[in-house]
Amino acid sequence: MAAESAGYGRLPVFLVEDDPDVRRGCEQTLAIAGLPVRAFADAEGALAAFARELPGVVVSDVRLPGRDGLALLRELRQRDRELPVVLVTGHGDVAMAVQAMREGAHDFIEKPFAAERLTKVVQQALEKRALLLENRRLRERLDEHGEVPVIGQSPGMVAVRRLIAALAATDVDILINGETGCGKEVVARAIHAASGRRGPFVAINCAALPESVFESEMFGHEAGAFTGAGKRRIGKVEYASGGTLFLDEIESMPLALQAKLLRVLQERVVERLGGNAAVPVDCRVLAATKENLAELSAAGRFRADLYYRLNVASLDLPPLRERKEDLPLLMGYFLHQAAQRYGRPAPEWGAADLLRWQAHDWPGNVRELKNVADRLCLGLPDGFAQAAGEASPALAAQVERAERSIIENALQQCAGNVARAADLLQLPKKTLYDKLARHGIAADAFRR
């Protein structure tokens, strides 16, 4: 993911270097790469500019007049812990570089360095900055609106997000296919949030409504339409006008009412029960199913014309067992949410825990994983303890294999970019390099 594609490509690089010749050369190198640069001769000038402008990355020499690069790093970390800071160290100053990494530096460059090295490190830092700012935006949106992000870096989920981005701004109705607990409503809410529609998001579980009240709930009724109907009632379809109507488990909708829904989709009007007037509605319909509607249609258990009308655009959600590389991201997110909900610290977990979870088929999918996160946050066992007497390799060997698999998955997702893989795994880059050496993993093998 390029920083520019995330919408943060014009954030400037703050360059702090007291040597005017070196500063001028670095400025030119970054400018040739198409990166905006703000250059400063000391830390104080950079800090003053930081109060006025948000940088994408700070590149600073360690040895500066007045406040040195490490002091600048500490000050910037206090103001914005997510800001990538790259320190430039003198030849052979390994201890200084290690100290910088421990204190949160994104990376360090050792003098003398090639122009390509500077450009590459800065571009990687800008990519990290773009991802972190996007995550911050998602967290803020979650806090304000309660929206849950569509999480996952597996190929299946990347494809889902691309479809959401491509279809959200259109008015096309969408059929969302997926097993129970895959997150179909989460995807539907993401489509609504990205659509720009100002009306409400109205969700109906078709399986939860008794057939006797289904028509009234969906389409509304006029006063006196039936015994007990003392006044007019607006149905869910009409209420969703200007927004999005989400029909979960649409395969459970009674056949008799499917024809009425088909008319809503085709003509964008609704007739209330007991009334004759056609009421215009402007709602986008998202339908979700855990069944194969084509097979149900062939068997006469679902209207074929409604299926074809809904299936103009479809989106297939992969089950969790087919995207287990997303387990760490999902578990981290759900533990964070559970910790906030229950007012408890998020529990720690490691490779041995992940190994147990990866061995599970997750029939309840993401919903089941969320429940496991809730139990862990409450101090309860995850329910996946190994059965007594079950033959297995030594725990240490399992942990080693699991760790190697996790690292290789991260490198695969990041195309061999160690810095991005370290961010994804929430590890210091030096720690990841140590693990690569221990496991004999070559990052170059994953570069595309």
Backbone torsions as a table, in degrees:
resi	resn	phi	psi	omega
1	MET	NA	120.2	178.1
2	ALA	-80.7	148.1	-179.7
3	ALA	-59.7	-38.6	-177.4
4	GLU	-65.4	-37.1	-178.9
5	SER	-66.9	-24.0	178.4
6	ALA	-83.6	-3.5	178.1
7	GLY	94.9	5.5	-177.5
8	TYR	-119.8	19.0	-173.9
9	GLY	-65.8	-18.0	-177.4
10	ARG	-98.9	7.9	173.5
11	LEU	-66.2	132.1	-173.4
12	PRO	-77.5	158.5	170.7
13	VAL	-91.8	124.0	173.6
14	PHE	-88.7	118.8	-179.0
15	LEU	-110.6	119.8	-177.7
16	VAL	-116.1	109.5	-177.0
17	GLU	-152.6	125.1	-176.0
18	ASP	-82.1	-23.2	178.4
19	ASP	-77.6	115.8	-174.7
20	PRO	-62.8	-34.3	-179.8
21	ASP	-69.7	-44.7	178.5
22	VAL	-64.6	-41.3	-179.7
23	ARG	-61.8	-42.9	-179.8
24	ARG	-66.3	-40.2	179.2
25	GLY	-65.2	-41.1	178.5
26	CYS	-67.4	-38.3	177.0
27	GLU	-58.8	-45.8	-178.5
28	GLN	-65.4	-41.4	179.1
29	THR	-58.8	-46.9	-178.0
30	LEU	-71.4	-35.4	178.6
31	ALA	-65.6	-39.2	177.9
32	ILE	-62.1	-33.1	178.0
33	ALA	-77.6	1.1	177.6
34	GLY	82.3	21.9	-176.9
35	LEU	-107.0	129.3	176.3
36	PRO	-69.4	138.3	-174.3
37	VAL	-128.7	139.5	167.9
38	ARG	-118.6	118.8	-174.8
39	ALA	-104.4	141.7	-178.7
40	PHE	-137.7	148.4	-179.7
41	ALA	-89.5	-13.3	-179.9
42	ASP	-152.5	169.6	-177.0
43	ALA	-67.0	-35.0	-177.3
44	GLU	-62.3	-40.7	178.4
45	GLY	-64.0	-39.3	179.0
46	ALA	-66.5	-40.8	179.8
47	LEU	-66.2	-38.1	177.5
48	ALA	-64.1	-40.3	178.7
49	ALA	-69.7	-32.7	179.7
50	PHE	-61.2	-30.9	179.0
51	ALA	-69.6	-19.2	-176.8
52	ARG	-106.1	-25.4	-169.9
53	GLU	-142.6	141.3	179.6
54	LEU	-87.1	117.8	177.9
55	PRO	-87.5	160.3	174.3
56	GLY	-86.2	-35.6	179.9
57	VAL	-159.2	150.6	175.4
58	VAL	-114.6	125.9	174.5
59	VAL	-112.6	120.6	-174.4
60	SER	-136.9	137.8	169.6
61	ASP	-67.4	147.8	178.9
62	VAL	-73.5	-42.9	-175.3
63	ARG	-93.6	106.5	-177.7
64	LEU	-129.7	156.5	172.8
65	PRO	-69.4	141.1	-178.0
66	GLY	75.2	-124.2	179.2
67	ARG	-70.8	125.9	-177.2
68	ASP	-84.7	179.2	-175.0
69	GLY	-63.5	-36.8	178.6
70	LEU	-66.7	-40.3	177.0
71	ALA	-64.5	-38.8	176.7
72	LEU	-63.3	-42.7	177.6
73	LEU	-57.0	-47.0	-178.6
74	ARG	-62.3	-41.7	-179.6
75	GLU	-65.5	-43.8	179.5
76	LEU	-65.4	-37.4	179.0
77	ARG	-64.9	-32.3	176.7
78	GLN	-68.8	-34.7	-177.7
79	ARG	-83.3	-36.2	-179.0
80	ASP	-154.4	99.2	-174.7
81	ARG	-68.6	-16.0	-178.3
82	GLU	-94.6	0.1	-179.1
83	LEU	-77.0	121.5	177.2
84	PRO	-70.7	130.4	177.9
85	VAL	-122.5	124.7	178.4
86	VAL	-108.9	125.5	-179.6
87	LEU	-105.3	140.7	178.6
88	VAL	-103.7	119.4	-176.1
89	THR	-112.4	160.1	176.9
90	GLY	-74.1	162.1	-178.9
91	HIS	-59.1	129.3	176.4
92	GLY	79.4	4.0	-178.2
93	ASP	-86.6	61.3	-174.7
94	VAL	-66.3	-42.0	-178.3
95	ALA	-59.6	-40.4	178.1
96	MET	-63.7	-41.4	-179.7
97	ALA	-64.9	-42.6	179.1
98	VAL	-62.8	-43.2	178.3
99	GLN	-61.2	-39.6	179.2
100	ALA	-63.7	-43.2	179.6
101	MET	-64.6	-39.0	178.7
102	ARG	-63.9	-31.3	-178.0
103	GLU	-89.1	6.2	170.9
104	GLY	107.0	10.6	177.1
105	ALA	-64.1	142.5	178.0
106	HIS	-68.2	-40.5	-178.4
107	ASP	-166.9	172.7	173.6
108	PHE	-137.3	152.2	178.1
109	ILE	-121.4	131.4	-178.6
110	GLU	-96.5	130.3	176.6
111	LYS	-75.1	145.6	-9.7
112	PRO	-77.9	151.4	-177.7
113	PHE	-131.9	153.6	178.2
114	ALA	-80.1	154.3	179.0
115	ALA	-59.1	-37.2	-179.7
116	GLU	-62.8	-37.0	179.4
117	ARG	-63.2	-45.5	179.1
118	LEU	-61.3	-47.5	-178.4
119	THR	-61.6	-43.0	-178.1
120	LYS	-64.1	-46.3	-178.9
121	VAL	-63.7	-41.9	-179.4
122	VAL	-66.4	-42.6	179.0
123	GLN	-63.4	-39.6	176.3
124	GLN	-63.4	-40.3	178.8
125	ALA	-65.5	-37.9	177.9
126	LEU	-66.5	-36.9	175.6
127	GLU	-62.4	-43.9	177.4
128	LYS	-60.8	-44.0	-179.7
129	ARG	-60.3	-42.3	179.8
130	ALA	-62.6	-43.4	179.3
131	LEU	-63.9	-43.5	-178.3
132	LEU	-66.7	-40.0	178.1
133	LEU	-66.8	-36.5	176.7
134	GLU	-65.0	-42.4	176.9
135	ASN	-63.3	-38.4	177.7
136	ARG	-63.2	-42.1	178.7
137	ARG	-61.9	-41.2	178.7
138	LEU	-63.7	-40.9	178.9
139	ARG	-63.8	-42.0	179.2
140	GLU	-63.7	-41.5	179.2
141	ARG	-65.0	-37.7	178.0
142	LEU	-63.0	-44.5	-180.0
143	ASP	-63.5	-38.3	-175.5
144	GLU	-79.2	-40.4	-170.0
145	HIS	-119.7	-4.1	-179.8
146	GLY	71.4	19.5	-179.3
147	GLU	-79.7	141.0	178.3
148	VAL	-101.6	127.1	-179.0
149	PRO	-71.8	156.7	175.1
150	VAL	-84.9	106.2	-169.1
151	ILE	-100.2	140.6	173.2
152	GLY	142.3	140.8	177.2
153	GLN	-113.9	5.3	177.1
154	SER	-66.9	155.9	-179.3
155	PRO	-54.7	-38.5	-179.8
156	GLY	-62.7	-41.6	-178.7
157	MET	-77.5	-30.7	173.4
158	VAL	-61.4	-41.6	178.0
159	ALA	-64.9	-38.2	178.6
160	VAL	-62.3	-45.6	-179.4
161	ARG	-65.2	-35.5	177.1
162	ARG	-64.3	-40.6	177.9
163	LEU	-66.0	-40.0	177.4
164	ILE	-58.9	-46.9	-179.5
165	ALA	-62.9	-36.7	-177.0
166	ALA	-75.4	-34.6	-171.4
167	LEU	-100.3	-21.1	-170.2
168	ALA	-57.5	-45.1	-174.0
169	ALA	-76.7	-9.4	176.5
170	THR	-85.2	171.1	177.5
171	ASP	-100.4	9.2	-175.6
172	VAL	-66.0	139.7	173.7
173	ASP	-75.1	147.1	-171.9
174	ILE	-130.0	138.3	173.5
175	LEU	-101.9	123.3	-179.4
176	ILE	-105.7	117.2	-178.7
177	ASN	-103.4	137.5	178.0
178	GLY	174.4	154.5	179.3
179	GLU	-67.6	166.7	176.5
180	THR	-58.5	131.3	176.3
181	GLY	84.7	7.1	-178.8
182	CYS	-75.3	-18.8	-177.7
183	GLY	103.5	33.4	-177.6
184	LYS	-64.5	-39.1	179.0
185	GLU	-70.2	-34.5	175.9
186	VAL	-58.8	-44.6	178.5
187	VAL	-65.1	-41.6	179.2
188	ALA	-61.6	-41.7	178.6
189	ARG	-66.8	-35.7	177.3
190	ALA	-65.1	-40.0	177.1
191	ILE	-62.6	-44.7	179.3
192	HIS	-62.1	-44.5	-177.6
193	ALA	-63.1	-34.2	-178.0
194	ALA	-89.0	-4.3	-173.7
195	SER	-79.9	-23.8	-175.1
196	GLY	82.8	1.4	178.8
197	ARG	-71.5	135.1	-174.0
198	ARG	-90.7	-14.3	-179.8
199	GLY	-76.4	-178.8	-174.9
200	PRO	-77.9	162.1	169.3
201	PHE	-97.0	115.8	-175.8
202	VAL	-114.5	117.4	-176.9
203	ALA	-107.5	134.8	176.8
204	ILE	-129.8	128.5	171.7
205	ASN	-93.6	107.1	-174.2
206	CYS	-64.0	-25.4	-179.5
207	ALA	-78.4	-18.3	-175.0
208	ALA	-91.7	-9.9	-178.1
209	LEU	-94.6	124.7	173.5
210	PRO	-61.2	144.0	-176.3
211	GLU	-60.7	-28.2	-177.1
212	SER	-66.1	-26.0	-178.5
213	VAL	-114.0	2.5	-172.8
214	PHE	-60.9	-49.1	-175.3
215	GLU	-63.4	-41.7	-179.8
216	SER	-65.0	-41.8	-179.9
217	GLU	-66.0	-41.4	-176.8
218	MET	-75.2	-48.2	-168.8
219	PHE	-110.2	-6.6	179.9
220	GLY	81.1	175.6	178.3
221	HIS	-149.9	158.2	175.5
222	GLU	-90.1	160.5	176.2
223	ALA	-59.4	133.6	178.7
224	GLY	80.7	7.9	-178.2
225	ALA	-63.9	-29.1	178.0
226	PHE	-158.8	169.1	-178.4
227	THR	-59.0	125.8	-178.9
228	GLY	96.4	-8.8	179.1
229	ALA	-87.0	81.6	-174.6
230	GLY	-77.3	-22.1	-179.8
231	LYS	-148.3	164.4	-179.8
232	ARG	-62.8	142.2	176.6
233	ARG	-129.7	130.9	177.3
234	ILE	-80.1	129.7	179.3
235	GLY	-81.9	171.5	-176.8
236	LYS	-62.4	-37.1	-179.0
237	VAL	-63.2	-46.4	-179.3
238	GLU	-67.9	-37.6	-180.0
239	TYR	-65.3	-29.4	-178.7
240	ALA	-81.1	1.7	-178.3
241	SER	-58.5	132.2	-175.5
242	GLY	89.6	-9.7	-178.1
243	GLY	-128.8	-138.6	-174.6
244	THR	-130.1	133.4	175.6
245	LEU	-105.9	120.0	-179.7
246	PHE	-107.5	117.5	-179.2
247	LEU	-106.9	98.6	-180.0
248	ASP	-83.9	147.6	-178.8
249	GLU	51.3	50.9	-176.2
250	ILE	-63.8	-20.2	178.4
251	GLU	-63.1	-17.0	179.9
252	SER	-88.8	-2.9	-179.8
253	MET	-67.0	131.1	179.5
254	PRO	-56.5	140.1	-177.4
255	LEU	-56.5	-38.1	-177.1
256	ALA	-63.0	-28.7	-178.1
257	LEU	-93.0	-11.9	178.8
258	GLN	-64.7	-33.5	178.1
259	ALA	-65.3	-37.6	179.5
260	LYS	-68.9	-38.0	176.5
261	LEU	-65.7	-38.2	178.8
262	LEU	-59.3	-39.9	179.2
263	ARG	-65.5	-38.9	177.1
264	VAL	-59.5	-43.9	-178.3
265	LEU	-67.5	-36.6	-176.1
266	GLN	-81.8	-40.5	-172.3
267	GLU	-110.9	-11.1	-179.7
268	ARG	56.5	44.5	172.3
269	VAL	-135.7	157.9	177.9
270	VAL	-135.9	141.9	174.9
271	GLU	-112.1	124.4	178.5
272	ARG	-71.1	150.1	177.6
273	LEU	-59.8	127.2	-179.0
274	GLY	85.9	3.9	-179.4
275	GLY	-120.9	167.1	-179.4
276	ASN	-115.6	-16.2	-175.5
277	ALA	-76.8	138.4	174.5
278	ALA	-90.6	114.0	-176.1
279	VAL	-95.4	119.5	179.3
280	PRO	-64.6	140.1	176.1
281	VAL	-133.1	146.3	177.9
282	ASP	-124.7	72.7	179.7
283	CYS	-121.3	143.1	174.7
284	ARG	-90.3	131.9	-176.3
285	VAL	-105.2	124.8	171.7
286	LEU	-115.7	123.4	-179.2
287	ALA	-114.5	143.6	-179.7
288	ALA	-127.2	145.4	179.3
289	THR	-148.0	147.6	173.2
290	LYS	-102.3	-1.0	-178.7
291	GLU	-105.5	168.2	174.4
292	ASN	-89.4	100.9	-175.0
293	LEU	-66.0	-29.4	177.2
294	ALA	-62.4	-43.1	178.9
295	GLU	-68.3	-40.1	178.3
296	LEU	-63.2	-38.6	178.4
297	SER	-64.6	-43.4	179.7
298	ALA	-63.5	-30.2	180.0
299	ALA	-87.5	0.0	179.4
300	GLY	78.8	15.5	-178.1
301	ARG	-101.0	0.2	175.2
302	PHE	-152.6	138.2	-176.8
303	ARG	-63.1	125.6	-179.1
304	ALA	-64.4	-39.0	-177.8
305	ASP	-66.3	-35.9	177.5
306	LEU	-69.2	-40.5	177.9
307	TYR	-59.3	-47.1	-178.8
308	TYR	-66.1	-33.6	178.3
309	ARG	-67.7	-39.4	-179.8
310	LEU	-75.6	-29.2	-170.8
311	ASN	-88.1	18.3	175.4
312	VAL	-60.2	-44.3	174.8
313	ALA	-129.3	129.3	-180.0
314	SER	-131.4	157.0	-177.2
315	LEU	-138.0	122.8	-176.7
316	ASP	-103.0	121.4	178.4
317	LEU	-92.9	125.1	179.0
318	PRO	-73.6	143.8	174.5
319	PRO	-68.3	159.2	-176.0
320	LEU	-62.7	-32.7	-179.3
321	ARG	-65.2	-18.2	178.8
322	GLU	-97.3	1.8	177.7
323	ARG	-142.5	51.6	-176.1
324	LYS	-67.5	-15.8	175.2
325	GLU	-65.6	-15.9	177.5
326	ASP	-85.7	-5.1	-177.4
327	LEU	-55.3	-47.5	-178.9
328	PRO	-60.0	-43.3	-180.0
329	LEU	-64.0	-45.2	-178.8
330	LEU	-65.2	-45.2	-178.8
331	MET	-64.0	-42.7	177.6
332	GLY	-59.1	-42.2	179.7
333	TYR	-65.4	-47.5	-176.9
334	PHE	-68.2	-34.8	176.6
335	LEU	-66.2	-39.1	177.3
336	HIS	-62.3	-44.5	178.9
337	GLN	-65.2	-41.6	179.8
338	ALA	-64.8	-39.3	179.7
339	ALA	-62.3	-40.8	177.5
340	GLN	-67.6	-39.4	-176.5
341	ARG	-68.2	-40.7	-175.5
342	TYR	-97.8	-1.2	179.1
343	GLY	65.8	36.7	-178.5
344	ARG	-127.0	157.0	175.3
345	PRO	-69.8	145.4	178.1
346	ALA	-68.0	128.5	-178.9
347	PRO	-70.4	151.6	176.8
348	GLU	-85.1	150.6	175.8
349	TRP	-146.3	160.1	-173.8
350	GLY	-136.7	-164.4	-175.2
351	ALA	-63.1	-35.9	-179.9
352	ALA	-64.6	-39.0	176.9
353	ASP	-64.5	-45.5	-178.8
354	LEU	-61.6	-34.8	178.6
355	LEU	-61.9	-42.6	177.7
356	ARG	-62.9	-42.8	-177.4
357	TRP	-68.5	-36.7	179.9
358	GLN	-69.4	-23.1	178.8
359	ALA	-79.8	-10.3	-177.5
360	HIS	-89.8	146.4	-178.4
361	ASP	-85.3	-14.4	177.6
362	TRP	54.3	62.4	177.6
363	PRO	-62.8	-26.0	177.4
364	GLY	-89.9	0.8	175.5
365	ASN	57.5	-142.9	-172.8
366	VAL	-64.0	-32.5	178.0
367	ARG	-62.4	-40.1	177.8
368	GLU	-65.4	-40.8	178.4
369	LEU	-63.0	-40.2	177.5
370	LYS	-60.9	-40.6	178.4
371	ASN	-64.1	-38.3	176.8
372	VAL	-62.5	-43.0	178.0
373	ALA	-61.1	-40.4	177.5
374	ASP	-61.4	-43.8	-179.8
375	ARG	-63.4	-42.6	179.7
376	LEU	-62.6	-41.2	-179.0
377	CYS	-66.8	-27.2	178.1
378	LEU	-87.5	4.0	178.5
379	GLY	82.6	15.1	-179.2
380	LEU	-97.1	155.2	177.7
381	PRO	-66.2	154.8	-177.6
382	ASP	-78.0	-10.7	177.1
383	GLY	85.7	6.8	-178.2
384	PHE	-114.6	25.0	179.2
385	ALA	-61.1	142.9	-178.8
386	GLN	-65.4	137.0	179.7
387	ALA	-62.3	143.6	-178.7
388	ALA	-61.9	134.6	176.8
389	GLY	81.7	-2.8	-179.1
390	GLU	-72.2	129.2	-177.5
391	ALA	-69.2	134.4	178.4
392	SER	-158.6	158.0	174.7
393	PRO	-65.7	167.4	177.9
394	ALA	-57.9	149.3	-176.9
395	LEU	-59.2	-40.9	-178.4
396	ALA	-60.1	-40.3	179.8
397	ALA	-67.1	-38.5	177.8
398	GLN	-62.8	-44.3	-179.0
399	VAL	-62.5	-42.3	179.3
400	GLU	-60.8	-45.0	-179.2
401	ARG	-65.5	-41.7	179.9
402	ALA	-63.6	-43.7	-179.4
403	GLU	-63.0	-43.2	179.2
404	ARG	-60.9	-43.1	-179.8
405	SER	-63.3	-41.7	-179.5
406	ILE	-63.1	-44.5	-178.8
407	ILE	-65.2	-43.4	179.9
408	GLU	-64.3	-37.6	176.5
409	ASN	-62.8	-42.2	-179.6
410	ALA	-64.9	-42.4	178.6
411	LEU	-64.8	-37.3	177.7
412	GLN	-62.0	-44.0	-179.1
413	GLN	-67.1	-31.4	-175.7
414	CYS	-100.5	13.5	177.6
415	ALA	53.8	38.9	176.7
416	GLY	80.2	4.9	179.6
417	ASN	-79.8	106.8	-172.9
418	VAL	-65.9	-38.4	-179.0
419	ALA	-62.7	-45.0	-179.9
420	ARG	-69.1	-36.8	177.5
421	ALA	-64.0	-38.2	177.6
422	ALA	-63.6	-39.9	176.6
423	ASP	-63.8	-43.7	-179.1
424	LEU	-62.2	-38.7	-179.2
425	LEU	-86.2	-4.0	-178.7
426	GLN	57.5	47.3	178.5
427	LEU	-121.8	149.1	167.9
428	PRO	-62.2	145.1	-175.9
429	LYS	-61.0	-37.7	179.6
430	LYS	-62.4	-40.1	178.8
431	THR	-62.5	-40.4	179.4
432	LEU	-66.4	-40.0	176.9
433	TYR	-60.2	-40.3	177.8
434	ASP	-61.7	-41.2	-179.3
435	LYS	-69.6	-36.8	176.2
436	LEU	-60.1	-42.3	179.9
437	ALA	-66.2	-41.4	-178.1
438	ARG	-65.5	-39.0	-178.7
439	HIS	-87.4	-7.1	-178.3
440	GLY	68.5	34.5	-179.5
441	ILE	-94.5	128.8	177.8
442	ALA	-99.5	113.5	-178.6
443	ALA	-61.7	-30.6	-179.3
444	ASP	-58.8	-28.5	-177.5
445	ALA	-67.0	-16.2	-177.1
446	PHE	-103.6	1.2	-178.0
447	ARG	-81.4	134.6	179.8
448	ARG	-106.5	NA	NA
